[in-house]
């Protein structure tokens, strides 16, 4: 082996080790985030916290947004409440059944 070959092998080995270490740090950093920062702001900026209250004041806008009137929304909410309810954990708060239904009606149907 020449001196140049040894140097290039050392360089390749160093790059390989740095890449492995970078991947481990990146993977560890991604695992540490249990709840995304966007979801932390959901109680303040979510669909129910702002828009829903305003839509309750205007039945025509409510119907245009959810494709049903307010009474139908409450009736449907009572029917499916127990089926779509999730439990709060120590790590995050569950999405309320009304909010889950509102998102379903707005974006899935």
C-alpha positions in Angstrom: 0.0 0.0 0.0 1.2 3.4 -0.8 0.9 6.4 1.4 -1.8 7.9 -0.8 -3.9 4.7 -0.6 -3.7 4.7 3.2 -4.7 8.4 3.4 -7.7 7.9 1.1 -8.8 4.8 3.1 -8.6 6.9 6.3 -10.6 9.6 4.7 -13.2 7.2 3.5 -13.4 5.5 7.0 -13.7 8.9 8.7 -16.5 10.0 6.4 -18.2 6.7 7.0 -18.0 7.0 10.8 -19.2 10.7 10.6 -22.2 9.6 8.5 -23.2 6.9 10.9 -22.9 9.3 13.9 -24.9 11.9 12.1 -27.7 9.4 11.3 -27.8 8.3 14.9 -28.1 11.9 16.2 -30.8 12.7 13.6 -32.7 9.6 14.4 -32.5 10.3 18.2 -33.6 13.9 17.6 -36.7 12.7 15.7 -37.6 10.2 18.4 -37.5 12.8 21.1 -40.4 14.7 19.6 -43.5 13.0 20.9 -46.0 15.7 20.0 -45.2 18.0 17.0 -45.1 21.7 17.9 -48.0 22.4 15.5 -50.2 20.0 17.5 -49.2 21.6 20.8 -50.9 24.8 19.5 -54.1 23.0 18.6 -56.2 24.1 21.6 -55.4 27.7 20.8 -55.5 27.7 17.0 -57.5 24.6 16.1 -60.8 24.5 14.2 -63.0 24.4 17.3 -61.2 27.2 19.2 -61.7 29.9 16.6 -63.8 29.0 13.6 -66.4 26.8 15.2 -67.6 29.6 17.6 -68.0 32.0 14.8 -69.9 29.5 12.7 -72.4 28.9 15.5 -73.5 32.5 15.2 -74.3 32.2 11.4 -76.3 29.1 10.6 -75.8 29.6 6.8 -72.1 29.7 7.1 -72.2 26.7 9.5 -74.2 24.7 6.9 -71.8 25.7 4.1 -68.8 24.6 6.1 -70.1 21.3 7.6 -72.8 20.5 5.0 -75.5 20.2 7.7 -77.3 22.5 10.1 -76.3 23.0 13.8 -79.1 20.7 15.1 -78.0 17.9 12.8 -74.4 18.3 13.9 -75.3 18.1 17.6 -77.5 15.0 16.9 -74.8 13.3 14.9 -72.3 14.3 17.6 -74.3 12.6 20.3 -74.8 9.4 18.2 -71.1 8.9 17.5 -69.5 10.5 20.6 -68.7 7.2 22.4 -67.4 5.6 19.2 -64.9 8.4 18.3 -63.8 9.4 21.9 -60.2 8.9 22.7 -58.5 8.9 26.1 -56.1 11.5 27.4 -52.6 10.3 28.2 -49.8 11.7 30.2 -48.1 12.8 27.0 -50.9 14.4 25.1 -54.5 15.5 25.3 -56.9 13.6 23.0 -58.8 15.4 20.3 -62.4 16.1 21.5 -65.2 14.1 19.8 -66.8 17.3 18.4 -63.5 18.4 16.9 -62.9 14.9 15.4 -66.4 15.0 13.9 -65.9 18.5 12.6 -62.7 17.5 10.9 -64.3 14.4 9.4 -67.2 16.3 8.0 -65.1 19.1 6.6 -62.3 17.2 5.0 -63.4 13.6 4.5 -66.9 13.9 3.3 
